[in-house]
Amino acid sequence: MYLCTVNSFMMTLEKAYEKTTDFVESIPKTERKRYGQFFTSKKSASFMASLFTPNIGKATIRMLDAGAGTGLLTVAMVERLRTDGYEGNIIVTCYETDGKVLPTLYANLQGLAEKYRIQYSVITENFLLENTAGQQYDIIIGNPPYLKIPRDAPEALAMPEVCHGAPNLYFLFWAKSIQQMKTDGELVYIIPRSWTSGAYFEKFRTFLFGNCVITNIHIFESRDKVFDGESVLQETMIIKVRKSTVPPENVIMSASATADFKNLRHYLVPYTTVVAPNNFVFLVTNEEESNTLARINTQPETLATINMKMHTGIIVDFRTREVLRNEPEDGTFPLLYSHHIQDGRVKWPDGREDEYVKTEKKGLLQENADYVLVKRFTAKEEKRRLQCGIYLHSEHPEYQYISTQNKVNFIKCREPEEAYGLYVLLNSTLYDTYYRILNGSTQVNSTEINLMPVPTLETVKGMGRQLMAGKDMSETSCNKILGQWIR
Ligand SMILES: C[S@@+](CC[C@H](N)C(=O)[O-])C[C@H]1O[C@@H](n2cnc3c(N)ncnc32)[C@H](O)[C@@H]1O
């Protein structure tokens, strides 16, 4: 650990950036990639620094830059504080483990100290394994390393409260930084978007929202061009959180095509729309999306809480070829595929191959009950992401069991009106738009669907009764019914 205090001389973000560029050019990209070393662009660094709302009446501001690289973010932050007229003490702590970048980091910090009168220390130990107790920092700025590590790596074992499977260093840095932040302290990070939904980050999100609230989010609309000269194809965002349990009324959202921040757009989105009750975070890009989320996120239940969980079909056909049949025979049962979903119904059989199963294995069969089937693979480009159909056991009462192929999801219902009611939800434009905002991949993921807010069971059944009476299964008809129940 090194500690120095100096004043006067010259160091600007521009100079620190030149030194960063020299460093980047001196080390092969493959080597830097190994420890997740991508440097922030000058404009992103200034933008990140501009998001803080520091209390400039304070005698001392302590700041942290963990995974500091060449120190560009620290330079941008200190410059911002001094340019705003902050005259108190600035005490900076940087963590950096890469010996090759350290000379550039020291040079930049020394220059900064000489120009702006700061105290700094560089800690060359692993940030995630340092035994640092206490909440020390007012300001935390960072671009953490992006690197997946094994679930039994020492860094993962050190933070069991946020890990689920093999974690990525970026959210371990984020969690550890939060632990070290003072109450009402502020953190600005540039990170991938992946943490915002899905089961893998659930523990992390619980930890995050147990300690912090989001105040600002910046979205880069283009995947590429966020890190100067680097082809980082992760979708990237900038986030600011405050250590507090009192959320602001709105999150200040902004978006720009690339990291040059040209055509920067700002908009306010209600906090409860961005951070849903199930802790999913929605990166809202316009008013229509904001309205969709506001309507859905206020619904009181989930499919899990009304006991109607979605599951993935049980037959992986290429692994169980021996149980498949083209024609009915003694002891065969219907096997439902996604292609059987047609015009809101499950139309089985339709004359294709392997539509029957013959097996004694109970694990390959399910009760012949009422179901809503939902296609598991649908592309962004298709008119709808959620494509579903109703299967009623009364249409095939001769069978005790049925089965489902694993490219279709199913929800078991207790009575037809539940199936029709769920169909109204899943076939509406509102829920389709919601799912598009939530999930950009081609899979309709049951974990996400099961956590999606839905109305009470009574409402679902009420909508179902209305659809059954009207008999029009179209999207327009579902929208009309939904509009009467969900404002
Ligand atoms: C994505 S780079 C960001 C560098 C700089 N903050 C910037 O924004 O340009 C992350 C940095 O973290 C460092 N690093 C990786 N693992 C670390 C660890 N466990 N402890 C401290 N630093 C680490 C890497 O060497 C790298 O310089």
The ligand as a MOL file (V3000), in Angstrom:
LIG
                    3D

  0  0  0     0  0            999 V3000
M  V30 BEGIN CTAB
M  V30 COUNTS 27 29 0 0 0
M  V30 BEGIN ATOM
M  V30 1 C -12.6060 -3.6520 -16.7950 0
M  V30 2 S -11.0240 -3.1220 -16.2010 0 CHG=1
M  V30 3 C -11.3710 -1.4440 -15.8480 0
M  V30 4 C -10.2010 -0.5480 -15.7030 0
M  V30 5 C -10.5290 0.9000 -15.3850 0
M  V30 6 N -11.2710 1.0310 -14.1570 0
M  V30 7 C -11.3140 1.5430 -16.4920 0
M  V30 8 O -12.4790 1.7940 -16.3040 0
M  V30 9 O -10.7500 1.8100 -17.5510 0 CHG=-1
M  V30 10 C -10.9490 -3.9310 -14.6450 0
M  V30 11 C -9.6140 -3.8820 -13.9090 0
M  V30 12 O -9.7210 -4.6740 -12.7290 0
M  V30 13 C -8.4760 -5.3300 -12.4740 0
M  V30 14 N -8.7830 -6.5040 -11.6400 0
M  V30 15 C -9.2290 -7.7070 -12.0570 0
M  V30 16 N -9.4420 -8.5090 -10.9900 0
M  V30 17 C -9.1270 -7.7900 -9.8820 0
M  V30 18 C -9.1740 -8.0750 -8.4890 0
M  V30 19 N -9.5920 -9.2560 -8.0410 0
M  V30 20 N -8.7910 -7.1130 -7.6090 0
M  V30 21 C -8.3850 -5.8990 -8.0770 0
M  V30 22 N -8.3270 -5.5840 -9.3820 0
M  V30 23 C -8.6990 -6.5020 -10.2910 0
M  V30 24 C -7.9690 -5.6590 -13.8710 0
M  V30 25 O -6.5590 -5.8100 -13.8740 0
M  V30 26 C -8.4240 -4.4300 -14.6780 0
M  V30 27 O -7.4270 -3.4700 -14.7400 0
M  V30 END ATOM
M  V30 BEGIN BOND
M  V30 1 1 1 2
M  V30 2 1 2 3
M  V30 3 1 2 10
M  V30 4 1 3 4
M  V30 5 1 4 5
M  V30 6 1 5 6
M  V30 7 1 5 7
M  V30 8 2 7 8
M  V30 9 1 7 9
M  V30 10 1 10 11
M  V30 11 1 11 12
M  V30 12 1 11 26
M  V30 13 1 12 13
M  V30 14 1 13 14
M  V30 15 1 13 24
M  V30 16 1 14 15
M  V30 17 1 14 23
M  V30 18 2 15 16
M  V30 19 1 16 17
M  V30 20 1 17 18
M  V30 21 2 17 23
M  V30 22 1 18 19
M  V30 23 2 18 20
M  V30 24 1 20 21
M  V30 25 2 21 22
M  V30 26 1 22 23
M  V30 27 1 24 25
M  V30 28 1 24 26
M  V30 29 1 26 27
M  V30 END BOND
M  V30 END CTAB
M  END
